[in-house]
């Protein structure tokens, strides 16, 4: 199919190639196109999603030509490149491609850009697509674009490429037998999960032959399983080999080489082994069904690594690793229903990751609105706006969103904007080398996480480890720091010795929004108001202030993984322009009163405060309103008088809906507290001052003119009994209740009604002792049917009170007969 691929690229300029695993797309397509006339002897760029895949693809293509890397075939990845003057095919990662096209938007030296494994939708890959499409449309109509993958639905990519043709190519896959082996307990603790994995590996080793590849979510699980397997002793012929992206090149190369004679290879890998690599000897795959990915949480303004189920496409890619060189077996350590219910493809990173780097790249390209470009999935507007706000805080963008000279310098460094700002400011302050080491530590995996001892959060401990001799695991960090120093143009000879706050000051440049204030040992409050915690035994647990470089997300609070202390003096120096001095009034639950203080505040952090003895009355009223509309609503005192008025107004609103009666529902009163209660709160300091009389007066003030007179006429507070007493009516109950002694109602033939007959009362007839004798809403029926029985029972108990045979003609009374004289 290679001639057809070349023809379609010549005629249409773009192509989507859906090639099954084993078809040879990564290593056979680029060399076959070198002689194409339309290439005009320009170079070919091959974009790979991972640095390991890029290096191995370049090596494989070079070996098949009988060359070494750096001749016709070369590569460029982070921290490493091998390119020569005769290089025609450059295999690069997506991040390197972004730097290439930003420096040369027309890609003058290149005739073809191949997006290999384009189903792996990293943010950099999506950005590369958008920039390449823009370059082709505006600058290079002759630039060819080729999208390749084994698992994509190519229609979306074809649409972006102007309805480019889709070419399907069969692969050379051997059959793979799938076994589903879900764990016995789906919610097992971590040690039990590891035990299940060990059992699965041992079973696979017994049931099969050939090398085994185990897919795990991340490096911690690789190390955990490697330790457990060493204890389980799978056999002298089994060689355990980790494989992950940040691994030392020699260790990676060992995992990618054939097994030694008489040995059986057991590779423990992350998702790095899913695509673009053929691992020799592998005939068995064990898939845990898990992967680790970065997710950005806009509410916390932080990115965190989460473990998620793999998509069906990723599961198929993993299983395919077992069938590249012969029939294979795949053990999926999850149920078949889990596979069938999984997402078809992985969620694109652009939908869930931090957009600050992408926003900076777009600004460097000259784009302030992502809608100006064509995307597979456009960045979410709200999250993109949040990223722009951060870049403005880092001085990378001006108020209109245009890139500044400082922002251009940041983009050229090729690191996260936070770290780029740190590096540039540190260089100007004469501490650039220190900043390069910090940036390398922040960008890389924590070198102290392998330690068996408790790991504290102080990044200065890592600096000590960084500067110490030996320790091979620090070599990648040192290489990265050296590369950053080279880009930054700094060296140790020009370095200024930092003061004791030096590291904290540097981190504050990168993380102005991650300053944290001590609350209790191990508990801190972040600038956003969110809580963050570290171990109370941590060396930083009692620091007055921290600058946090690495946070973990939690449901209720964040976890501090990497930080540096900073003194109050240094904090005031660095954040001076953002510190606001204001007078704040707020409720003090210990004093049960409003307290007014003069405060110096940085975000949600109160840096200094002092009380004000004479608060402004209007400010007090506003503070009361704010508190009562929130957490203080349940503390508002509804005494009997205020509650009764509220109940009468509610009843009146129901009886007269066309009238101008205030809404006294709980939601209306709480949401409108500023309208009805605030005028009565001026000058009040204690919660006890907001008593029943005040709330009653505030509520009465909401009744329109003449309304109280009408309310008293229709729904009076009292009813005059036949005995002449003013008995209170309870409107809080529904219907309203009149509680009176039975003798007071003698002669009352009908049940009293209110509101011109629209509201009946329920009568609670009481004994002389005030206990209920009867409840009725039909008084005439009570006298006729129930009273004779009541009279018979009560006459002997209360002989000094009248119990006439005819209550309708008896004189009502609230008194007992006087005692007879002896």
Secondary structure, 3 states (H helix, E strand, C coil): CHHHHHHHHHHHCEEEEEECCCCCHHHHHHHHCCCCHHHCCCEEEEEECCHHHHHHHHHHHHHHCCCCCCCCEEEEECCEEECCCCCCEEEEEHHHHHHHHHHCCCCCCEEEEEECCCCCCCHHHHHHHHHHHHHHHHCCCCCEEEEEECCCCCHHHHHHCCCCEEEEECCCCCCEEEEECCCCCCCCCHHHHHHHHHHHHHHHHHHCCCEEEEECCCHHHHHHHHHHHHHHCCCCCEEEEEECCCCCHHHHHHHCCCCCCCCEEEEEECHHHCCCCCCCCEEEEEECCEEEEEEEECCCCEEEEEEEECCHHHHHHHHHHHHCCCCEEEEECCCHHHHHCCCCCCCCHHHCCCCHHHHHHHHHHCCCCHHHCCCCCCCCHHHHHHHHHHHHHCCCECCCCCECHHHHHHHHHCCCHHHHHHHHHHHHHCCHHHHHHHHHHHHCCCCCCCCCCCCCCEHHHHHHHHHCCCCHHHHHHHHHHHHHHHHHCCCHHHCCCCCCCHHHHHHHHHCCCCEEEEEECCEEEECCCCEEECCCCCCCCCCCEEEEEEEECCCCCEEEEEEEECCHHHHHHHHHHHCEEEEEEEEECCCCEEEEEEEEEECCEEEEEEECCCCCHHHHHHHHHHHHHCHHHHHCCCCHHHHHHHHHHHHHHHHCCCCCCCCCCHHHHHHCHHHHCHHHCCCCCEHHHCCHHHHHHHHHCCCCCCHHHHHHHHCCCEEECCCCCEEEEECCCCCCEEEEEHHHHCCCCCCCEECCCCEECEEEEECCCCCEEEEECCHHHHHHHHHHHHHHHHCCCCCCCCCCCCCCCCCCCCCCCCCCCC
